[in-house]
Amino acid sequence: MTRLRRVLGWAAILLATSGCAAHSPHDRSPAADRNLLTQEELRDYQFATVFDAIEALRSPWLRERGPDSFSTPGHVQVYLDDSRLGGVEALRTLPLANVLYIRHVNGVDAAARWGLDHGQGVILVSTRR
């Protein structure tokens, strides 16, 4: 009886740990980064401007999350190749033709990188490598 318990115990351990085996990175597709729009993703559509693309594919990026300050409320900021352009209205003038990627940076990370007046987040548009 003890031998049977021991065999069943080892079988249970082997069964339980078989799901923990390492998987190859090729076993499943990588999770999509919801904070990034790549040139390859944008190529599938016929958007004229960066604003049109974001509005259709990632509209929450354009919305402000509530007041971050009562005296001077912040707005979503737009950067083109690390140069500040202003608010989301600046996206309406940016053609999509030369864009490599568009990245959304949340308010906490944006404030840490660019300053406290970026608490609503940043849309970073890159046209160069």
C-alpha positions in Angstrom: 0.0 0.0 0.0 2.9 2.4 0.8 4.5 1.7 -2.5 1.2 2.5 -4.3 0.9 5.8 -2.5 4.5 6.7 -3.3 3.9 5.9 -7.1 0.7 7.9 -7.1 2.4 10.8 -5.3 5.2 10.9 -7.9 2.6 10.7 -10.7 0.7 13.6 -9.2 3.9 15.7 -8.9 4.9 15.0 -12.5 1.4 15.8 -13.7 1.3 19.0 -11.7 4.7 20.2 -12.9 4.3 19.3 -16.5 2.4 22.6 -17.1 5.3 24.6 -15.7 7.7 23.5 -18.5 9.4 26.2 -20.4 7.9 27.2 -23.7 9.7 28.4 -26.7 9.0 32.1 -27.6 7.7 30.7 -30.9 4.9 28.7 -29.2 2.5 31.7 -29.1 2.3 35.1 -30.7 3.5 38.0 -28.6 0.9 40.1 -26.8 0.1 43.3 -28.7 1.4 46.5 -27.2 -1.7 48.7 -26.9 0.5 51.8 -26.3 2.1 51.5 -29.8 1.0 51.9 -33.4 3.6 50.8 -35.8 4.1 51.7 -39.5 3.1 48.2 -40.4 -0.2 48.5 -38.6 -0.9 51.9 -40.1 -0.1 50.7 -43.6 -3.3 48.6 -43.7 -5.5 51.7 -43.5 -5.9 54.8 -45.6 -5.7 57.5 -43.0 -4.6 61.0 -44.1 -3.4 62.3 -40.7 -2.1 61.0 -37.4 -5.2 62.3 -35.7 -7.4 60.2 -38.0 -5.4 57.1 -37.3 -5.5 57.5 -33.5 -9.1 58.5 -33.5 -10.0 55.3 -35.3 -7.6 52.8 -33.7 -6.8 54.2 -30.2 -9.4 56.9 -29.4 -8.8 56.6 -25.6 -5.4 58.2 -26.1 -7.1 61.4 -27.1 -9.3 61.7 -24.0 -8.2 63.5 -20.8 -8.6 61.5 -17.6 -10.1 64.2 -15.4 -8.5 67.3 -13.8 -5.0 66.8 -12.6 -5.0 70.3 -11.1 -7.8 72.7 -10.3 -5.8 75.8 -10.9 -4.1 74.8 -14.2 -5.6 71.6 -15.6 -3.3 69.7 -17.9 -3.9 68.4 -21.4 -2.6 65.5 -23.5 0.6 66.6 -25.1 2.0 65.8 -28.5 5.7 65.3 -29.3 7.1 64.9 -32.8 10.6 63.4 -32.7 11.1 64.7 -29.1 10.0 68.2 -30.0 6.8 69.4 -28.2 4.1 70.4 -30.6 1.2 71.2 -28.2 -2.1 69.5 -27.7 -4.0 66.8 -29.6 -5.1 69.4 -32.2 -1.5 69.4 -33.5 -2.1 65.8 -34.7 -4.6 67.0 -37.3 -1.7 68.7 -39.2 0.7 65.7 -39.2 0.5 63.6 -42.3 0.8 59.9 -41.7 3.1 59.3 -44.7 6.5 59.5 -42.8 5.4 58.1 -39.5 7.5 55.1 -38.2 5.5 54.7 -35.0 3.1 56.4 -32.6 3.4 55.7 -28.9 1.1 56.6 -26.0 2.8 57.4 -22.7 0.6 57.4 -19.7 0.3 60.4 -17.3 2.6 59.0 -14.6 5.4 58.0 -16.9 5.0 61.3 -18.9 5.2 63.4 -15.8 8.3 61.6 -14.7 10.0 62.1 -18.1 8.8 65.5 -19.2 7.5 67.2 -16.1 4.4 67.6 -14.0 2.4 69.5 -16.6 2.3 66.2 -18.6 0.0 64.4 -16.2 -2.6 63.7 -18.8 -0.1 61.7 -20.9 1.8 62.2 -24.1 1.4 61.0 -27.7 4.9 60.6 -29.1 5.1 60.5 -32.9 8.4 59.3 -34.5 9.4 59.9 -38.1 13.0 58.8 -37.8 15.0 55.9 -36.5 
